[in-house]
Amino acid sequence: MSDLKQIAREIFQRTLSSIDIPATLERKLDRSGSRIRCGDAQIDLKEYERIVTIAFGKAAYAMASGLRCVLEPDFATGGILVVPSAPPSPLPRFETFLAGHPVPTPASLAAAGAILKLLATCDEKALVFFLISGGASALVEKPLYPDVSLEDVQALNRTLVTCGAPIDEINAVRKHLSAVKGGRMAAAAPRAMKITLGVSDVPEGRESALGSGPTLPDPTTVQDALRVIQNYELTEKLPASVRAKFDPRGPIPETPKAGEPAFARAHFQLLLGMHDLFHHAHQWAETAGCVTICDNATDDWPLQQAADFLLDQLAQLKAANPTRSVAVIADGELSSPVTGDGVGGRNSAFALECVKKIAGKPIAVLSAGTDGVDGNSPAAGAVADGQTLDRARAAGLDPRHFFRRSDAYSFFKRLGDTIETGPTGNNLRDLRILLSK
């Protein structure tokens, strides 16, 4: 069965290699002379005195490099680049910040301050490109209130990402405490023409969750944020300064909504998203000889429920194709509350949840983040097969113990079954590959 694990690894690696951000950006913008396209909108670059680029997220360097290739040498651009790790080489005319992820750092605050200062200089003769990808929420941050410290923001983020809430609910809280999220970055340059290009790790149709929606109208309200805090019993876990703001009688104002002047000259286009990830993963699974289906139903589901559902889908597909290898491809983020002090994330936890369920069966399960990062671990995720449980027991490893400690990375590291790519410079969604022969 070890060959199934290798096939799953190859499908994942080939999918990552097939996602080319600069080439996609060139194709989607489709520049002809001075004209570019953003969705249904045509923009004439000659109408603007300045072209400013603000790129932040795990794919920011690839996106900014791709945009420069589209525009230059005819139209120069520069601005601000915010990334979680050192880029391969400097970008001319860009100020670069190495900021924090998954929680903000002092550089995250410095980047936000620099961005807001730059946007304040952008009038109606400025064209601003916002290049946003996964991880942007932590990389660029500035509290709305001066008495909320960086330490308070860090504590809030840790509380939110470990409470089991889906990304939309997490962002409903973050947006209302931030000076740059929930449309407030667009409001910082209300007269400028604004184009937002996204490499999305959030579901299509919910793009305002990408980077906590800094340039898009915010569909969430203060009441939504208060409900999240109440439903997940977070009040006593919040820093005192944050708790005071989210008091029902507190001072938090609403975020900018659709129809406000800040969005009158604003356009959004998705560069890469769920369908791109599915397309390439499906292609490589079929190239490996598998009858393949893609399923997005489990997005935001609890981890255990998603494992049962996807394994059932795999069993049904196998029953319909008894003489063929089969594959189920799924994407999206799962709800995986942290219950211990171990090392890992939702992807390795998903693989660990499947270990007992697939024991002794000709099945392999891989779950990994396309950004190369899984929670607080150095891995992207992990892969398991029907022999994993026996191998673990022979090594004296109890899957239940590692699961309770949120230590899935350590479990798979001992078995040599982690997926370690390093930062990929991309961030679509988590990818799950289930194979059966």
Buried (B, 14 or more C-beta within 10 A) or exposed (E): BEEBBEBBBBBBBBBBEBBBBBEBBBEBBEBEEEEBBBEEEEBEBEEBEBBBBBBBBBBBBBBBBBBBEBBEEEBEBBBBBBBBEEBEEEBEEBBBBBBBBBBBBEBBBBBBBBBBEBBEEBEEEBBBBBBBBBBBBBBBBBBBBEEBBBEBBBBBBBBBBBBBBBBBBBBBBBBBBBBBBBBBBBBBBBBBBBBBBBBBBBBEEBBBBBBBBBBBBBBBBBEBBBBBBEEBEBEEBBBEBBBBBBEEEEEBEEBBBEEBEBBEBBBBBBBBBBBBBBBBBBBBBEEBEBBBBBBBEBBBBBBBEBBBBBBEBBBEBBEEEEEEBBBBBBBBBBBBBBEEEBBBBBBBBBBBBBBBBBBEBBBBBBBBBBBBBBBBBEBBBBBBBBBBBEBBEEEEBEBEEBBEBBBBBBBBBBBEBBBBBEBBBBBBBBBBBBBBB
